[in-house]
């Protein structure tokens, strides 16, 4: 009954729960934002509205893995910002996704092009 | 009129206290803003409920994504202890019933004797594991008191001691209050002391199929009914207090490793007990005597035994994961 250690590299976390996590990191790449601003920004660029519970579950995991950090705030809305580790993880993840996208588009173009 | 802030505060109750302490205010702000955007949304309610329940699992050491590793290690041990207590309650109720039945009637099938032997050996193993576990906890508690951190342990320790005292003295008082207990007519079955089975029977008297038959239950003497209520409360207090004590106890890495090792040994005994219990349940003459036939209460107890074992195993894995993470980061 050997315990499975937490992923040492942040890419591991991002790879497994890439949905909300990659959207949040992509949004924070533009600057620090609080929860509601994150929801609105993600809705504008991805067309999906992340529900509050899902958003904070992802935020707490990303914070626990050091990919984002909370900033001090004067009011109750606490903003979060991307860390260097989070930026590296997002970059690595997006590079992989870019390759997948390119391969998929190339194969579609060669095999499923309109006659 | 209910404001968005009131509704957000209600939704926040899905989350455990530690999570609310860290994220509560900002999450309530987000919820209030979301409620202003979309006053009615079943999807939002379901999402918050599901996420809150997952946070509660993490808070109990049953999920791989805790708020912090030290809290997760303690929470996992606490959950494993609570599961162990639930297992002991259901196990002792079942074991004492079979053992008392066999003091009155010789089973027609050897399998029932094997079942009782397996269950007895497993319980003996758990009792032997409890001794070093209690010694380890006492040492850690004394260390905590020396460091001036004994104050937060007082409450749970008092609850545990009160629950144990009520169970011990109450069960001693009631153990021979029923004609079926207190004697062994068959010398061949006398390898288990009759006083022990009677004591365990009395301590778990409230776990009875009579709960499903209120009219029959109402015919019990008032003293026994009062004891059933008291012993149930004392049992929950004992299990809850032990869990709270473990959550608050600051254990060094070696103490965590020791506790995990004992927990694994206890899991092996629990699995052995379940094997014996299953053997009894499937025996053709599981009903050693008419008053002790296998019934729905025994199937429910079996379900509780299996669930407790699975949850304690999961909690121990969570504790191990948290301990490894603590060792990796060099934190305590």
Boltz contact constraints between the chains, C-beta under 6 A:
constraints:
  - contact:
      token1: [A, 3]
      token2: [B, 317]
      max_distance: 6.0
  - contact:
      token1: [A, 3]
      token2: [B, 320]
      max_distance: 6.0
  - contact:
      token1: [A, 3]
      token2: [B, 321]
      max_distance: 6.0
  - contact:
      token1: [A, 3]
      token2: [B, 324]
      max_distance: 6.0
  - contact:
      token1: [A, 5]
      token2: [B, 324]
      max_distance: 6.0
  - contact:
      token1: [A, 6]
      token2: [B, 325]
      max_distance: 6.0
  - contact:
      token1: [A, 35]
      token2: [B, 30]
      max_distance: 6.0
  - contact:
      token1: [A, 36]
      token2: [B, 30]
      max_distance: 6.0
  - contact:
      token1: [A, 36]
      token2: [B, 33]
      max_distance: 6.0
  - contact:
      token1: [A, 51]
      token2: [B, 44]
      max_distance: 6.0
  - contact:
      token1: [A, 51]
      token2: [B, 47]
      max_distance: 6.0
  - contact:
      token1: [A, 52]
      token2: [B, 30]
      max_distance: 6.0
  - contact:
      token1: [A, 52]
      token2: [B, 31]
      max_distance: 6.0
  - contact:
      token1: [A, 52]
      token2: [B, 34]
      max_distance: 6.0
  - contact:
      token1: [A, 53]
      token2: [B, 47]
      max_distance: 6.0
  - contact:
      token1: [A, 53]
      token2: [B, 48]
      max_distance: 6.0
  - contact:
      token1: [A, 53]
      token2: [B, 51]
      max_distance: 6.0
  - contact:
      token1: [A, 54]
      token2: [B, 47]
      max_distance: 6.0
  - contact:
      token1: [A, 56]
      token2: [B, 23]
      max_distance: 6.0
  - contact:
      token1: [A, 56]
      token2: [B, 27]
      max_distance: 6.0
  - contact:
      token1: [A, 57]
      token2: [B, 51]
      max_distance: 6.0
  - contact:
      token1: [A, 61]
      token2: [B, 65]
      max_distance: 6.0
  - contact:
      token1: [A, 76]
      token2: [B, 25]
      max_distance: 6.0
  - contact:
      token1: [A, 76]
      token2: [B, 29]
      max_distance: 6.0
  - contact:
      token1: [A, 77]
      token2: [B, 26]
      max_distance: 6.0
  - contact:
      token1: [A, 77]
      token2: [B, 29]
      max_distance: 6.0
  - contact:
      token1: [A, 78]
      token2: [B, 26]
      max_distance: 6.0
